[in-house]
Amino acid sequence: MYPIFASFIIFVIFLSWSLHRHKNDDRLKTESFFRKESEANASRKKSIEDLPYIQLPSHLFVPFERTISNLNEQSKTHEITADDIEYINELYLRLESLANKKIINLTGISNTDLKLSYGVANLMPLSSYDQNYTSLIKTLQSISAFYYKIGFPLLAKDFLEFSVQTKSDITSTYLLLAKIYFELGELDKIDILLQSTEHIPGSQKAIIDRKLKEFCQSLDSLHS
């Protein structure tokens, strides 16, 4: 009876201490956040001209008519329809519109840290440039997926490789590129692709790593 009661008392004391500690931790985190946010909101504007803005390479803008000419004759896997032409033209127009805008990858950087680094006055423009980046990598993925679907993996690869260079965090971009490398027999490039994930900012890196490793394991099982 007494040992059980003593154990219960010890448990209650431990639980009380644990809850108190977590409350203190939460309070300290909250205080730290508001202190940092207050400092960020007082930060003066700094130059953002030398940031690593993304420039779209000219080879991505080969006139669409020339790139896609005679696709019905060339494609072995898909008959090009009027809807396909309209769809890819819309994607190219979106890409061209982005070429005239400032683009930067700020994935994983909080608004507070942006204000601390570049001043509160630069938060809105930087957020806009980061939104342009999100639009860019989504557009690149859509174009790549279209070209791959109609049987042009080499065209898809150009857009995918550029997206990876910008440190895209879209999982399907990496998986499609790995698949194309495998189909083209460029297995050494899959290893390079695996290494490229080291520079992906944010939490998406772990997911991309896992998916790529699963893909590689599936290749190993095919050869075993």
Beta strands, then each sheet from edge to edge (+ up, - down):
end
